[in-house]
């Protein structure tokens, strides 16, 4: 349905995002009173030749449309045929398909917004020696192709946006959604400063943990990674130990906040040290659960009582079997993404969506009342 003041809304989901955009579309249709047969989803595909070469195809005209393209560059569950073999798509493959889709639109759209939950090459955001600056180059490429806005979640370092200072770049953090998932999954959790602490697993996560601690009025502790800078393993200096800085955590619940779980070895090591220091229950708040080495490390750590729950969003691909794990809870972000799209399409400010302090305080107040009632019953 076209609004006289705004571009007609179209949402394109890249490969692997089909289920996610279907949920987003349901919310958009509900809010805009669309009938069941209509949809804001635009049909697009990225077929490949037998050699592995690909192309982008959009099956509807995007002239004058306000287009939102959602791309999960870390979905290795999607494959394509190359020389008769099934090849899992790498982040590079997903990124190239994204550019092909933008190219297929042909500059006809009124506005193009790319929603890339986990930023492509986000960990290669700075130069330490003679090496590439892949994330900055990718952002500049998208802008040069006509992308007006880029939305990402919990960027490894949001300062990479300095590469495109005149283009819209929003770094969204799922703080409110994480807390809401925690109180639903663990009803007896107390969010009082006497009962729980926020922990940063390394110095790189300190900014996001400071936000949690400040908004919730909690104490903050942190670990710093002592690395061996004499050698390089898998492209990075290996971690020799995690050193703790902060107040006593004995008898308290702990929330460890990070942007991603790769192999999981680092966050499990942190969890082990927290347990040695007397932590009661340990909850992981992690935006992106990649689990690159599978679940064995987490299964073993859970059985040993090193952590209680792991919360990650559905913004990236979930490896098969993750949803069945007793230690895992999904944080659904579809409604939030739909709300961002709906707001931007009407050219309204998303400032309140990006700063959910009031909603967080509402959760804190509700949990405080619940805790007081429980204490009264016990007495």
C-alpha positions as CSV (number, residue, x, y, z in Angstrom):
1,X,0.0,0.0,0.0
2,X,1.5,3.3,-1.1
3,X,1.5,6.3,1.3
4,X,1.4,9.7,-0.4
5,X,4.2,11.0,1.7
6,X,6.7,8.1,1.8
7,X,8.3,5.7,-0.6
8,X,6.5,2.4,-1.0
9,X,7.9,-0.1,1.5
10,X,9.8,-3.1,0.2
11,X,11.8,-5.6,2.2
12,X,14.3,-8.0,0.7
13,X,15.8,-10.9,2.6
14,X,19.1,-12.3,1.4
15,X,19.7,-16.0,1.4
16,X,19.2,-17.5,4.9
17,X,17.1,-14.7,6.1
18,X,13.7,-16.1,4.9
19,X,12.3,-17.0,8.2
20,X,13.4,-13.8,9.8
21,X,11.8,-11.5,7.2
22,X,8.6,-13.5,7.3
23,X,8.2,-12.6,11.0
24,X,9.2,-9.0,10.3
25,X,6.6,-8.9,7.5
26,X,3.9,-10.2,9.8
27,X,4.4,-7.3,12.2
28,X,4.5,-4.7,9.4
29,X,1.2,-6.1,7.9
30,X,-0.4,-6.1,11.3
31,X,0.5,-2.5,12.1
32,X,-0.5,-1.2,8.7
33,X,-3.7,-3.2,8.4
34,X,-2.6,-5.2,5.4
35,X,-4.7,-8.2,4.3
36,X,-3.3,-11.7,4.7
37,X,-2.5,-12.1,1.0
38,X,-0.4,-8.9,0.6
39,X,3.2,-8.7,1.7
40,X,6.0,-6.1,1.9
41,X,8.5,-8.8,0.9
42,X,10.0,-8.3,-2.5
43,X,11.1,-11.4,-4.4
44,X,14.8,-11.5,-5.2
45,X,17.3,-14.2,-5.8
46,X,21.0,-14.9,-6.5
47,X,21.3,-17.8,-8.8
48,X,24.7,-19.2,-9.7
49,X,26.3,-20.8,-12.7
50,X,28.0,-24.2,-12.5
51,X,31.4,-22.4,-12.2
52,X,30.2,-20.7,-9.0
53,X,29.7,-17.3,-10.6
54,X,26.6,-15.5,-9.5
55,X,24.2,-12.7,-10.3
56,X,21.5,-10.8,-8.6
57,X,17.9,-10.7,-9.7
58,X,14.9,-8.6,-8.4
59,X,11.6,-9.7,-9.8
60,X,9.6,-6.5,-9.2
61,X,10.3,-2.9,-10.1
62,X,11.8,-0.9,-7.2
63,X,11.3,2.5,-8.8
64,X,10.5,5.0,-6.1
65,X,10.5,2.3,-3.4
66,X,12.0,2.6,0.1
67,X,14.0,-0.7,0.1
68,X,15.3,-2.5,3.2
69,X,17.7,-5.3,2.5
70,X,18.4,-7.7,5.4
71,X,21.6,-9.7,5.1
72,X,23.1,-12.3,7.4
73,X,26.7,-12.5,6.2
74,X,27.5,-15.3,8.7
75,X,24.9,-17.9,7.6
76,X,27.1,-20.9,6.7
77,X,24.0,-23.0,6.6
78,X,23.3,-21.8,3.0
79,X,25.1,-23.6,0.2
80,X,25.4,-23.4,-3.5
81,X,26.6,-25.7,-6.3
82,X,30.1,-25.2,-7.8
83,X,31.5,-27.9,-10.1
84,X,29.0,-30.3,-8.7
85,X,29.9,-29.7,-5.1
86,X,27.9,-28.2,-2.3
87,X,29.8,-25.2,-1.1
88,X,28.8,-23.4,2.2
89,X,28.5,-19.7,1.7
90,X,31.2,-17.7,3.4
91,X,30.8,-14.1,4.6
92,X,32.5,-13.0,1.4
93,X,29.9,-14.9,-0.7
94,X,27.0,-13.3,1.2
95,X,28.5,-9.8,0.8
96,X,29.0,-10.2,-2.9
97,X,25.3,-11.4,-3.3
98,X,24.3,-8.3,-1.3
99,X,26.1,-6.0,-3.8
100,X,24.6,-8.0,-6.7
101,X,21.1,-7.4,-5.4
102,X,21.8,-3.7,-5.0
103,X,23.1,-3.6,-8.5
104,X,20.0,-5.4,-9.8
105,X,17.8,-2.5,-8.4
106,X,19.7,-0.3,-10.8
107,X,19.6,2.9,-8.9
108,X,15.8,3.1,-9.3
109,X,14.9,3.0,-5.6
110,X,14.0,6.1,-3.7
111,X,16.2,5.0,-0.8
112,X,18.1,1.8,0.0
113,X,18.8,0.8,3.6
114,X,21.0,-2.2,4.4
115,X,20.3,-4.0,7.7
116,X,23.4,-6.1,8.4
117,X,23.0,-7.4,12.0
118,X,26.5,-8.6,12.3
119,X,28.7,-6.2,10.4
120,X,30.7,-7.8,7.6
121,X,34.4,-7.9,8.5
122,X,33.6,-6.0,11.7
123,X,36.5,-7.6,13.5
124,X,38.9,-6.2,10.8
125,X,38.1,-2.6,11.7
126,X,41.5,-1.2,12.4
127,X,45.1,-1.6,11.1
128,X,47.8,-2.8,13.5
129,X,50.5,-3.5,10.8
130,X,50.6,-3.9,7.0
131,X,47.1,-5.3,6.7
132,X,43.8,-4.5,5.0
133,X,40.9,-2.5,6.4
134,X,38.1,-4.7,5.1
135,X,35.2,-3.3,7.1
136,X,35.9,0.3,6.1
137,X,36.3,-0.6,2.5
138,X,33.0,-2.6,2.5
139,X,31.1,0.3,4.0
140,X,32.5,2.7,1.4
141,X,31.6,0.2,-1.4
142,X,28.0,0.1,-0.2
143,X,27.7,3.9,0.0
144,X,29.2,4.2,-3.5
145,X,26.6,1.8,-4.8
146,X,23.8,4.1,-3.5
147,X,23.1,2.8,0.0
148,X,21.8,5.7,2.1
149,X,21.6,4.0,5.5
150,X,23.4,1.1,7.2
151,X,22.0,-0.5,10.3
152,X,24.0,-3.0,12.3
153,X,23.7,-4.5,15.8
154,X,26.4,-4.4,18.5
155,X,29.3,-3.6,16.1
156,X,32.6,-4.9,17.3
157,X,33.8,-1.2,17.1
158,X,31.3,1.3,16.0
159,X,34.1,3.8,15.2
160,X,34.5,2.1,11.9
161,X,31.5,4.4,10.8
162,X,34.2,7.1,10.5
163,X,34.9,5.6,7.1
164,X,31.5,6.9,5.9
165,X,30.9,10.1,7.9
166,X,28.2,11.6,5.6
167,X,26.1,8.4,5.5
168,X,23.5,7.1,8.0
169,X,25.0,4.5,10.2
170,X,23.2,3.2,13.3
171,X,24.7,0.7,15.8
172,X,21.8,-0.9,17.7
173,X,22.3,-2.8,20.9
174,X,19.8,-5.4,22.1
175,X,20.0,-4.4,25.8
176,X,16.3,-4.3,26.5
177,X,15.5,-7.5,24.7
178,X,18.3,-9.3,26.6
179,X,17.0,-8.2,29.9
180,X,13.4,-9.1,29.0
181,X,14.5,-12.6,27.9
182,X,16.4,-13.0,31.2
183,X,13.4,-12.2,33.5
184,X,11.2,-14.5,31.5
185,X,13.6,-17.4,31.4
186,X,14.8,-17.0,35.0
187,X,11.8,-15.6,37.0
188,X,13.6,-15.7,40.4
189,X,16.5,-13.5,39.3
190,X,17.0,-10.4,41.3
191,X,18.3,-7.3,39.5
192,X,19.3,-5.6,42.7
193,X,22.9,-4.3,43.1
194,X,23.2,-6.5,46.2
195,X,22.5,-9.7,44.2
196,X,23.9,-9.3,40.7
197,X,26.9,-7.8,38.8
198,X,27.8,-7.0,35.2
199,X,31.1,-8.4,33.9
200,X,33.0,-7.4,30.8
201,X,35.0,-10.5,29.5
202,X,37.7,-8.2,28.0
203,X,38.7,-4.6,27.6
204,X,37.0,-4.5,24.1
205,X,33.5,-5.1,25.6
206,X,33.8,-2.4,28.3
207,X,31.6,0.2,26.6
208,X,28.6,-2.1,26.2
209,X,29.0,-3.4,29.8
210,X,29.2,0.1,31.1
211,X,25.9,0.9,29.5
212,X,24.2,-2.1,31.3
213,X,25.8,-1.2,34.6
214,X,25.0,2.5,34.4
215,X,21.3,2.0,33.3
216,X,20.7,-0.8,35.8
217,X,22.7,0.8,38.7
218,X,24.9,-2.3,39.1
219,X,28.6,-2.8,39.9
220,X,30.9,-3.5,37.0
221,X,33.8,-5.9,36.9
222,X,36.1,-6.7,34.0
223,X,38.7,-9.1,32.7
224,X,41.6,-8.1,30.5
225,X,43.3,-10.5,28.1
226,X,47.0,-11.1,28.6
227,X,48.2,-12.1,25.2
228,X,51.5,-13.5,23.8
229,X,52.5,-10.8,21.2
230,X,55.5,-12.8,20.2
231,X,53.5,-15.3,18.0
232,X,50.4,-15.2,15.8
233,X,47.9,-18.1,15.7
234,X,45.0,-18.1,13.3
235,X,45.6,-14.4,12.5
236,X,45.8,-13.2,16.1
237,X,48.0,-13.2,19.2
238,X,46.9,-16.1,21.5
239,X,45.4,-15.3,24.9
240,X,47.6,-16.6,27.8
241,X,45.3,-15.6,30.7
242,X,42.3,-13.6,31.7
243,X,43.0,-11.2,34.7
244,X,40.1,-9.9,36.8
245,X,39.6,-6.3,37.9
246,X,36.6,-5.4,40.1
247,X,34.7,-6.0,43.4
248,X,34.1,-9.2,45.1
249,X,31.5,-11.4,43.4
250,X,31.1,-14.1,46.0
251,X,27.4,-15.2,46.3
252,X,26.2,-13.0,43.5
253,X,24.7,-13.7,40.2
254,X,26.7,-12.5,37.2
255,X,25.8,-11.3,33.7
256,X,28.7,-11.6,31.2
257,X,28.1,-9.3,28.2
258,X,29.9,-9.7,24.8
259,X,29.2,-9.1,21.2
260,X,29.9,-12.6,19.8
261,X,30.7,-16.2,20.7
262,X,33.1,-17.7,18.2
263,X,34.7,-20.9,19.5
264,X,33.5,-20.1,23.1
265,X,36.8,-20.9,24.8
266,X,37.3,-17.3,25.9
267,X,33.9,-16.8,27.6
268,X,34.1,-20.3,29.2
269,X,37.5,-19.5,30.7
270,X,36.1,-16.2,32.1
271,X,33.1,-18.2,33.5
272,X,35.5,-20.7,35.1
273,X,37.4,-17.9,36.9
274,X,34.1,-16.3,38.0
275,X,33.1,-19.6,39.6
276,X,36.4,-19.9,41.3
277,X,35.7,-16.4,42.8
278,X,32.4,-17.6,44.2
279,X,29.9,-16.4,41.6
280,X,26.4,-17.9,42.2
281,X,24.8,-18.2,38.7
282,X,26.4,-17.0,35.5
283,X,24.4,-15.7,32.5
284,X,25.8,-14.9,29.1
285,X,24.4,-12.0,27.1
286,X,25.9,-12.3,23.6
287,X,24.4,-10.7,20.5
288,X,25.8,-13.2,18.0
289,X,26.2,-16.9,18.8
290,X,28.4,-18.4,16.0
291,X,29.6,-21.5,17.8
292,X,32.3,-22.1,15.2
293,X,33.6,-25.2,17.0
294,X,30.2,-26.7,17.8
295,X,28.6,-27.1,21.2
296,X,30.9,-29.6,23.0
297,X,32.7,-26.9,25.0
298,X,29.4,-25.4,26.2
299,X,27.8,-28.8,26.9
300,X,30.7,-29.7,29.1
301,X,30.8,-26.4,30.9
302,X,27.1,-26.5,31.6
303,X,27.4,-30.0,33.0
304,X,30.2,-28.8,35.3
305,X,28.0,-25.9,36.5
306,X,30.2,-23.2,35.0
307,X,27.2,-21.2,33.6
308,X,23.4,-21.3,33.9
309,X,22.0,-19.7,30.7
310,X,23.3,-18.4,27.4
311,X,21.2,-15.7,25.6
312,X,21.9,-14.9,22.0
313,X,19.7,-13.1,19.4
314,X,18.2,-14.7,16.3
315,X,19.9,-12.0,14.1
316,X,22.4,-14.5,12.8
317,X,22.1,-18.2,11.7
318,X,21.5,-20.7,14.5
319,X,23.6,-23.9,14.0
320,X,21.4,-27.1,13.9
321,X,20.6,-28.3,17.4
322,X,21.2,-25.1,19.3
323,X,17.5,-24.5,20.1
324,X,17.3,-27.9,21.9
325,X,20.1,-27.1,24.3
326,X,18.9,-26.8,27.9
327,X,21.4,-24.0,28.5
328,X,20.3,-21.9,25.6
329,X,17.6,-19.2,25.3
330,X,16.8,-17.3,22.0
331,X,16.3,-13.5,22.1
332,X,13.9,-12.8,19.2
333,X,14.6,-9.5,17.5
334,X,12.1,-9.6,14.6
335,X,9.6,-7.2,16.2
336,X,12.4,-4.7,17.0
337,X,13.7,-4.8,13.4
338,X,10.2,-4.4,12.1
339,X,9.7,-1.4,14.3
340,X,12.9,0.2,13.1
341,X,11.8,-0.3,9.4
342,X,8.3,1.0,10.1
343,X,9.7,4.1,11.8
344,X,12.4,4.9,9.2
345,X,10.0,4.3,6.3
346,X,7.8,7.2,7.7
347,X,10.9,9.4,8.1
348,X,10.5,9.5,11.8
349,X,13.4,9.6,14.4
350,X,14.6,6.2,15.8
351,X,16.4,7.9,18.7
352,X,13.9,6.5,21.3
353,X,14.2,3.0,19.8
354,X,18.0,3.1,20.1
355,X,17.9,4.3,23.7
356,X,15.4,2.1,25.7
357,X,16.2,3.4,29.1
358,X,12.5,3.8,30.2
359,X,11.7,0.3,29.1
360,X,14.7,-1.1,31.0
361,X,13.7,0.9,34.2
362,X,10.2,-0.6,33.8
363,X,11.7,-4.1,33.9
364,X,13.8,-3.2,37.0
365,X,10.7,-1.8,38.8
366,X,8.6,-4.9,38.0
367,X,11.4,-7.2,39.2
368,X,11.8,-5.2,42.4
369,X,8.1,-5.6,43.1
370,X,8.2,-9.3,42.4
371,X,11.3,-9.8,44.6
372,X,9.6,-7.9,47.5
373,X,6.4,-10.0,47.2
374,X,8.5,-13.2,47.2
375,X,10.4,-12.1,50.3
376,X,7.1,-11.2,52.1
377,X,5.7,-14.7,51.3
378,X,8.9,-16.3,52.7
379,X,8.7,-14.3,55.9
